[in-house]
């Protein structure tokens, strides 16, 4: 593959892999971005496929439609499975039958509106879009928990190791699908340049369906936490109550996503990408993530604000529960 990456080049995670081209440009500076693309296309030709990973606003996607209309044969928009109906009316999510409707998370509504604009452009301008909806996809630098710190994911593991209480939403028994990045890659690459993927939507998810109790236990086990003590660390708090404690931190990620069942039918993807057959189970892959964090101390940063919030929520919740039983 002839790979071109466009980003500002300011993040360590943005280091281009060997053999790729790098356009150092801010994609939100539309004029500069279009000039860089025009120069690259003039030198190397049109793009067979463009994958937009960081399109979070509908207006950004509308700009992309104008930007790439004459530059690519396929525009792949990375949307989100959280855009699906929330809470779901059926426990299995399917493209085409499960509507897009999430009253709890603006992020998800923006993704859905961006999808709508792509469909309009497909119908009116023959724009060659493909929509991909990942669910909870993890890589080495992720510790996929529900109540966590996105920027400092080791924070929750640190609490496990030092015996601090952990928030688990609900009773930890709702079902959730976790997808290893290597499995996701097979599905995504299989859609690139695939005529059957044009003007279609696909979720790319694994068959690794777990309860949140299992997910927490697998993380604790991989980290070497005391499993007997870990059972006592979990503090089960209703998701709606968590959202009342702090709506910004909990309403979208929980009520708009992880509180609900996340089980997906991958039949459409399998029919379009016959090679798609998820191979990686979280109970095994999480050991690789823990090893990645332990290989470099700087990766094990702690989110002190998140710790303070969680401690406050736990203290207030437990105080309220105690007061109920002391009456």
C-alpha positions as CSV (number, residue, x, y, z in Angstrom):
1,X,0.0,0.0,0.0
2,X,1.1,3.5,-0.8
3,X,0.1,5.3,2.5
4,X,-0.1,9.1,3.0
5,X,-0.8,10.5,6.5
6,X,-2.0,14.1,7.0
7,X,-1.7,15.5,10.5
8,X,0.1,18.3,12.3
9,X,2.9,16.0,13.3
10,X,2.9,17.3,16.9
11,X,2.0,14.0,18.7
12,X,4.3,11.1,19.5
13,X,1.5,8.8,18.4
14,X,1.4,10.6,15.0
15,X,4.9,9.3,14.0
16,X,4.5,8.0,10.4
17,X,5.4,4.4,9.8
18,X,8.4,3.6,7.6
19,X,7.6,3.9,3.9
20,X,4.7,6.3,4.3
21,X,4.4,9.9,3.2
22,X,3.5,12.6,5.7
23,X,1.7,15.8,5.0
24,X,2.4,18.1,8.0
25,X,-0.7,20.2,7.9
26,X,-3.6,21.2,10.2
27,X,-6.7,19.7,8.5
28,X,-8.9,22.3,10.2
29,X,-7.0,25.0,8.2
30,X,-9.0,24.2,5.1
31,X,-7.1,26.3,2.6
32,X,-3.7,25.0,3.8
33,X,-5.1,21.4,3.8
34,X,-6.5,21.7,0.3
35,X,-3.2,23.2,-1.0
36,X,-1.2,20.4,0.6
37,X,-3.5,17.7,-0.9
38,X,-3.4,19.4,-4.4
39,X,0.4,19.3,-4.3
40,X,0.5,15.7,-3.2
41,X,-2.0,14.6,-5.8
42,X,-0.1,16.5,-8.6
43,X,3.0,14.6,-7.6
44,X,1.6,11.1,-6.9
45,X,-1.9,10.9,-8.3
46,X,-5.5,10.6,-6.9
47,X,-6.2,8.7,-3.8
48,X,-7.8,5.3,-4.1
49,X,-9.3,5.7,-0.6
50,X,-9.3,8.4,2.1
51,X,-10.0,7.5,5.7
52,X,-11.2,10.3,7.9
53,X,-10.4,9.3,11.5
54,X,-11.0,12.6,13.3
55,X,-14.2,13.9,11.8
56,X,-16.3,14.9,14.8
57,X,-18.4,17.7,13.6
58,X,-21.0,17.6,10.7
59,X,-19.6,20.8,9.2
60,X,-16.1,19.3,9.1
61,X,-17.5,16.4,7.0
62,X,-19.3,18.8,4.7
63,X,-16.0,20.5,4.1
64,X,-14.4,17.1,3.4
65,X,-17.1,16.4,0.8
66,X,-16.1,19.5,-1.1
67,X,-12.4,18.8,-0.5
68,X,-12.3,15.2,-1.7
69,X,-15.0,15.1,-4.3
70,X,-12.5,15.1,-7.1
71,X,-9.5,13.6,-5.3
72,X,-10.6,10.1,-4.2
73,X,-12.5,7.1,-5.4
74,X,-13.7,6.3,-1.8
75,X,-14.1,8.4,1.3
76,X,-14.3,6.3,4.5
77,X,-15.9,8.1,7.5
78,X,-15.1,6.6,10.9
79,X,-18.3,7.1,12.7
80,X,-19.3,5.4,16.0
81,X,-21.5,2.6,17.1
82,X,-22.7,4.9,19.8
83,X,-24.7,6.7,17.1
84,X,-27.1,3.7,17.1
85,X,-30.4,3.8,19.0
86,X,-29.7,4.3,22.7
87,X,-31.1,2.5,24.7
88,X,-31.5,-0.2,22.0
89,X,-35.0,-1.6,21.3
90,X,-33.3,-5.0,20.4
91,X,-30.3,-6.5,22.1
92,X,-28.5,-7.2,18.8
93,X,-27.5,-4.2,16.6
94,X,-27.8,-4.5,12.8
95,X,-27.0,-2.0,10.1
96,X,-30.1,-0.9,8.2
97,X,-32.6,-2.0,10.9
98,X,-31.2,-0.4,14.0
99,X,-31.9,3.4,13.8
100,X,-29.5,6.1,14.7
101,X,-30.7,7.9,17.8
102,X,-28.8,8.8,20.9
103,X,-30.5,11.4,23.2
104,X,-27.7,11.2,25.8
105,X,-24.5,12.1,23.8
106,X,-23.9,15.1,21.5
107,X,-20.8,13.3,20.2
108,X,-23.0,10.5,18.8
109,X,-25.7,12.8,17.4
110,X,-22.9,14.7,15.5
111,X,-21.7,11.5,14.1
112,X,-25.2,10.6,12.9
113,X,-25.7,14.0,11.3
114,X,-22.4,13.7,9.6
115,X,-23.6,10.3,8.2
116,X,-26.8,12.0,7.0
117,X,-24.8,14.6,5.1
118,X,-22.7,11.9,3.4
119,X,-25.8,10.1,2.3
120,X,-27.2,13.3,0.8
121,X,-23.9,13.9,-1.0
122,X,-24.0,10.3,-2.3
123,X,-27.5,10.8,-3.7
124,X,-27.1,14.3,-5.1
125,X,-23.4,14.3,-6.1
126,X,-22.6,10.6,-6.4
127,X,-20.1,11.1,-3.6
128,X,-18.3,7.7,-3.0
129,X,-18.6,7.4,0.8
130,X,-18.3,4.4,3.1
131,X,-19.4,4.6,6.7
132,X,-17.6,2.6,9.4
133,X,-19.0,2.4,12.9
134,X,-16.4,1.0,15.4
135,X,-17.6,0.1,18.9
136,X,-15.1,-0.3,21.7
137,X,-11.8,-0.9,19.9
138,X,-8.6,-1.1,22.0
139,X,-4.9,-1.2,21.2
140,X,-1.8,-1.5,23.3
141,X,-2.1,2.0,24.7
142,X,-5.7,1.3,26.0
143,X,-7.2,-0.1,29.1
144,X,-10.8,-0.4,28.1
145,X,-12.9,0.2,31.1
146,X,-16.2,2.1,31.4
147,X,-15.3,4.5,34.2
148,X,-11.8,5.5,33.3
149,X,-9.5,8.3,32.2
150,X,-9.1,8.4,28.4
151,X,-5.9,10.4,28.6
152,X,-4.4,8.5,31.5
153,X,-5.8,5.0,31.4
154,X,-3.3,3.6,33.9
155,X,-5.2,5.5,36.6
156,X,-7.8,2.8,37.1
157,X,-5.1,0.1,37.1
158,X,-3.2,1.9,39.7
159,X,-6.3,2.0,41.9
160,X,-6.6,-1.8,41.4
161,X,-3.0,-2.4,42.5
162,X,-3.2,-0.2,45.6
163,X,-6.6,-1.4,46.7
164,X,-8.5,1.8,46.2
165,X,-12.3,1.4,45.5
166,X,-13.4,1.3,41.8
167,X,-16.6,2.5,40.3
168,X,-18.5,-0.1,38.3
169,X,-21.7,1.2,36.7
170,X,-24.9,-0.7,37.3
171,X,-24.3,-4.2,38.7
172,X,-21.6,-5.0,36.1
173,X,-23.6,-7.7,34.3
174,X,-24.6,-5.8,31.1
175,X,-23.0,-7.2,27.9
176,X,-20.3,-5.3,26.0
177,X,-18.2,-6.1,22.9
178,X,-14.5,-5.4,22.9
179,X,-12.6,-5.4,19.6
180,X,-8.8,-5.8,19.2
181,X,-7.3,-3.2,16.9
182,X,-5.7,-6.0,14.8
183,X,-9.1,-7.5,14.1
184,X,-10.6,-4.1,13.3
185,X,-7.8,-3.6,10.8
186,X,-8.8,-6.7,8.8
187,X,-12.3,-5.4,8.4
188,X,-11.3,-1.8,7.5
189,X,-8.6,-2.8,5.0
190,X,-11.1,-5.3,3.4
191,X,-13.5,-2.4,2.7
192,X,-10.9,-0.2,1.0
193,X,-11.2,-0.2,-2.7
194,X,-14.1,-2.6,-2.4
195,X,-17.0,-1.7,-4.8
196,X,-19.5,-3.4,-2.5
197,X,-18.6,-1.0,0.3
198,X,-19.5,2.2,-1.7
199,X,-22.4,4.1,-0.2
200,X,-22.9,1.5,2.5
201,X,-22.5,1.4,6.3
202,X,-20.7,-1.2,8.4
203,X,-19.9,-1.7,12.0
204,X,-16.6,-3.5,12.6
205,X,-16.8,-5.3,15.9
206,X,-15.6,-8.5,17.4
207,X,-17.6,-11.5,18.7
208,X,-15.9,-11.0,22.1
209,X,-18.9,-10.3,24.2
210,X,-18.2,-9.9,27.9
211,X,-19.9,-8.5,31.1
212,X,-18.3,-5.5,32.7
213,X,-17.5,-7.7,35.7
214,X,-15.5,-10.0,33.4
215,X,-13.7,-7.0,31.8
216,X,-12.7,-5.6,35.2
217,X,-11.5,-9.0,36.4
218,X,-9.4,-9.6,33.3
219,X,-7.7,-6.3,33.7
220,X,-7.1,-6.9,37.4
221,X,-5.7,-10.4,36.7
222,X,-3.4,-9.1,33.9
223,X,-2.1,-6.4,36.2
224,X,-1.4,-8.8,39.0
225,X,-3.9,-7.2,41.4
226,X,-5.0,-9.2,44.4
227,X,-8.2,-10.8,43.0
228,X,-9.7,-11.6,46.4
229,X,-9.2,-8.0,47.5
230,X,-10.4,-6.8,44.1
231,X,-13.9,-8.3,44.6
232,X,-14.2,-5.9,47.6
233,X,-12.9,-2.9,45.7
234,X,-15.8,-2.7,43.2
235,X,-18.4,-0.1,44.2
236,X,-21.6,-0.6,42.1
237,X,-23.4,2.6,41.4
238,X,-26.4,3.0,39.1
239,X,-25.5,4.8,35.9
240,X,-28.3,7.4,36.2
241,X,-27.1,8.3,39.6
242,X,-23.5,8.6,38.3
243,X,-24.9,11.0,35.6
244,X,-26.4,13.1,38.4
245,X,-23.1,13.3,40.2
246,X,-21.4,14.6,37.1
247,X,-23.2,14.7,33.8
248,X,-20.2,15.8,31.8
249,X,-18.1,12.8,33.0
250,X,-20.8,10.1,33.0
251,X,-23.9,10.9,31.0
252,X,-22.6,10.5,27.4
253,X,-20.1,7.7,28.0
254,X,-22.5,5.7,30.2
255,X,-26.1,6.5,29.5
256,X,-25.2,7.2,25.9
257,X,-23.1,4.2,25.5
258,X,-21.7,1.7,28.0
259,X,-24.7,1.2,30.2
260,X,-26.5,-0.4,27.3
261,X,-26.0,-3.8,25.7
262,X,-23.4,-3.6,23.0
263,X,-23.9,-6.8,20.9
264,X,-23.5,-6.6,17.1
265,X,-24.4,-8.7,14.1
266,X,-21.4,-8.7,11.8
267,X,-23.1,-10.6,8.9
268,X,-23.0,-7.6,6.6
269,X,-19.3,-7.1,7.1
270,X,-18.5,-10.8,6.8
271,X,-20.4,-10.9,3.5
272,X,-18.5,-8.0,2.1
273,X,-15.1,-8.9,3.6
274,X,-14.9,-12.7,3.7
275,X,-11.5,-12.6,5.4
276,X,-13.0,-11.0,8.5
277,X,-12.8,-13.5,11.3
278,X,-11.9,-12.0,14.7
279,X,-9.0,-13.9,16.3
280,X,-8.1,-11.9,19.4
281,X,-9.8,-12.3,22.8
282,X,-9.6,-9.5,25.4
283,X,-8.7,-11.9,28.2
284,X,-5.5,-12.6,26.3
285,X,-4.8,-9.3,24.6
286,X,-5.1,-7.2,27.8
287,X,-1.8,-8.8,29.0
288,X,-0.1,-7.1,26.0
289,X,-1.6,-3.7,27.0
290,X,-0.4,-4.1,30.6
291,X,3.1,-5.0,29.3
292,X,3.1,-2.0,27.0
293,X,2.4,0.4,29.9
294,X,5.0,-1.3,32.1
295,X,7.7,-1.0,29.5
296,X,7.9,2.7,29.9
297,X,7.2,4.6,33.2
298,X,6.0,7.7,31.3
299,X,3.1,5.7,30.0
300,X,1.8,5.1,33.5
301,X,0.7,8.6,34.2
302,X,-2.1,9.3,36.7
303,X,-5.2,11.5,36.2
304,X,-5.4,13.2,39.6
305,X,-8.6,15.0,38.7
306,X,-10.3,11.7,37.8
307,X,-9.1,10.2,41.0
308,X,-10.6,13.1,43.0
309,X,-13.9,12.8,41.2
310,X,-14.1,9.1,41.7
311,X,-13.2,9.4,45.4
312,X,-15.8,12.1,45.9
313,X,-18.6,10.0,44.1
314,X,-17.7,6.9,46.1
315,X,-17.6,8.7,49.4
316,X,-21.0,10.5,48.8
317,X,-22.7,7.4,47.5
318,X,-21.5,5.1,50.3
319,X,-22.5,7.8,52.9
320,X,-26.0,7.9,51.4
321,X,-26.3,4.2,51.4
322,X,-25.1,4.0,55.0
323,X,-27.6,6.7,56.0
324,X,-30.5,4.7,54.5
325,X,-29.7,1.6,56.5
326,X,-29.0,3.6,59.7
327,X,-32.5,5.1,59.8
